[in-house]
Amino acid sequence: QVYLVESGGGPVQAGGSLRLSCAASGRTFSTYAAGWFRQAPGEEREFVAAIIWDSGNTYYGNAVKGRFTVSKDNVKNTVYLQMNSLKPEDTAVYYCATDGTVPSVAASYDFWGRGTQVTVSS
């Protein structure tokens, strides 16, 4: 069992930046994907970014390419999502997940955090 806790969300103006953190406890992140997804009210959960824990390979959703960066800290057992040039359409609850076998597919992940709200105002 692994427990994930997201932090770093909050209100921000368009064009600003936030860094989300996802800390794991119970065990380390697995060698599979650690991913970030987001869900806005009335919308389906959307893939944002993922990182393969052992290789460091990264993947991004089309909506965030060039603006968001996913990274990890093996010592702190934490995954980060650096979000730059934020837009109002980035407003959503952001979730961290792990043990994903297909980086961009939410259903392939076994463990999820409770999410952190990001609100971007224009």
Number of C-alpha atoms within 10 A of each C-alpha: 8 17 18 22 18 23 18 15 18 14 13 18 14 17 14 14 16 18 15 21 22 25 21 21 13 9 10 18 25 14 16 19 28 30 32 30 22 22 19 16 9 6 9 9 17 19 23 26 26 30 26 23 22 12 10 14 12 17 19 21 16 10 13 17 12 12 13 20 20 24 20 20 11 12 7 10 14 20 27 23 23 15 19 17 15 23 17 15 13 20 20 22 19 26 26 31 28 31 21 23 17 14 25 21 14 19 10 15 20 13 15 21 19 14 22 21 19 22 20 20 16 11
